[in-house]
Amino acid sequence: MLSRVANSIYWLGRYTERAENYARFINVNFNLMLDSPPDLKEQWEPLIMATGDHELYKTRNQSFDMHEVIYFLAFDHSNPNSIISSISKARENARMIRENLTKETWEKLNETYHFVNKASEGKVWKKADPRNFFEEVKAQILLLYGLADNTVARTEGWHFRQLGQYLERADKTSRILDVKYHILLPSPEEVGSPLDFLHWMALLKSVTAFNTYRRLYGNISPSGVVEFLVLNKYFPRSVFFCLKEAETCLYKISNSNGEGYSNSAEKAMGELRSKLEFDDVNDIISNGLHEYIEQLQIKINNISNKINDNYFQIKDNFASQTMVQE
């Protein structure tokens, strides 16, 4: 497969996953705002901090007003990670390699692109309750995944798309977990309170993990949530699960038997996957969850860079397709 084709397919997977995750973050934060006590100040700044675009946001906004944050994260073309930017880039990558996509996949992605643009023209972010838009974005992207699942052959292109999707999902799960760190409670006494419980519950709902978590772990506890979202081997949005699947994709692409490594991307992926496999949640929390997540994101970004170096040899025409977040 040509490197430019593989590059477009890989970023198609990343951009669609990024858009779906942003829709989740915003929707859950909106629900959290509605469920919080009326005297509690709205907390939209943590969402900006978790996405890694805090500095960019501050260059054009004076406050963290709900409507301004939603516009920035969903409809701002100058934000390279917004929903509308991600969907537009996904569509452009798909357009360049249409012969490698099924008709159904292209049509659904094109439909999603026009849906998001129409919502932007209708100024959805100014509505009192914009949740229907974000639910529809999630539904359309999940339908896109379902179409791809059932119409695309499991060839090299499929594994590149899956690789992008899982690497992006691992990064975004770690970032939404970091939101909890940034939501500063009024006092230490709030820890373990109904408000604290509400935040952890919202965190689980943001990755559609609430019901699965309750079945597996029962009561909600910080250590249980961290273990579930970072180290769980079976939940498809945990960081470990995503990295394990991404590693499998790399082995499929290189026709490797999974023993050792054949390039620096496989080596970095294997090292991080192995580390998570033997990490203990009590050590993570005692040493600092925020610090652990920061290191995790740095390593995921490093893996992304090594994938680019080994498979795509990025040229000027692909220079804009980077992680953006640091």
C-alpha positions, 0 to 999 in steps of 0.5 A: 500500500502507498504510504500516502494512502495508508496515511489518509486511512490512518488519519481517517480513523483518528479524526472520526474517533476524535469527533465522537469523543469530543461529542461525548465530553461535551454532552456529559459535561452538560448533563453534569451541569444540570445534575450539579447543585444550583449554587455550584459554578459551571465548570467548563474550563476543565474540558478545555484543559483536558483536550489540550487546547487551553492556550489556544482557547485563551488567545481568543476568549476571555471567559469559560462561558458554556456557549463559548466553550461549546463553540470552540470545541464543536464548531470553531474551524480555527481549532484544529481539534474541534468536531467540525475540523475533525469531520472535515479532515476525515472527509478530505482524507476519505475523498483522496482515497475513495477507491479504497473505501466502500460506497456505504462508508463514504456516503455515511461520512459525507452525510455526517459532514453535511449534518455538522455543517448544517448545525454550524449554520444553525448556531446550535451552540447558542441553544439552551439545550444542544444535547440532541446534536451531540447525540446525533454526532455520536450515533452517526459515527458509530453507524459509520463504524458499523458499516465499516465493520460489515463492509470492509475487507480485513486487509492492510487498509483496515488495520491502518484505520483501526490503528488510528482509531484505537490510538486516538481512543487511548489518548482521549480516554486518558484525557477525559480521566484527567478532567477529574483532576482538573475539577477542583472540589470546594474542600477536601471534605467533598471527597467521597460526598454525593458531589464527588460521586456525581463527578465519577459517575459522569466520568464513566458515562462519558466513555459509555462505561457506567453500566459495565463498570457497575456490573463488574465492580459494583460501588463506584470508587476512585481506584475502581474507576481508574483501574477500569478505564486504564488497566482493564483488559476487556473493556473496549475503551480502556487505555490498555485494551486500546493499546493492545488492539493497536499493537495487534494492528501493527503486527498485522501490517508488518506480517509479524508473529507478535514476538519481539519487534520489527521497527521503533513503532512496535518497540514503543507500543510494546513497551507501553502495553507491557508497562500497563499490563503490570501497573497497579492501580494503588501505585498509580493513585499513590504516586499521583494520577495526574502525573501518571496520565501526563506521562501516558499521553507523552508516550502515546504521542511518541508512538504516534510520531514513530508510526509516522516515521516508519510508515508515512514519511510525512511530507509537506502536504501532510504536515498539518496532520499531527497530534496537535495536543502536547 
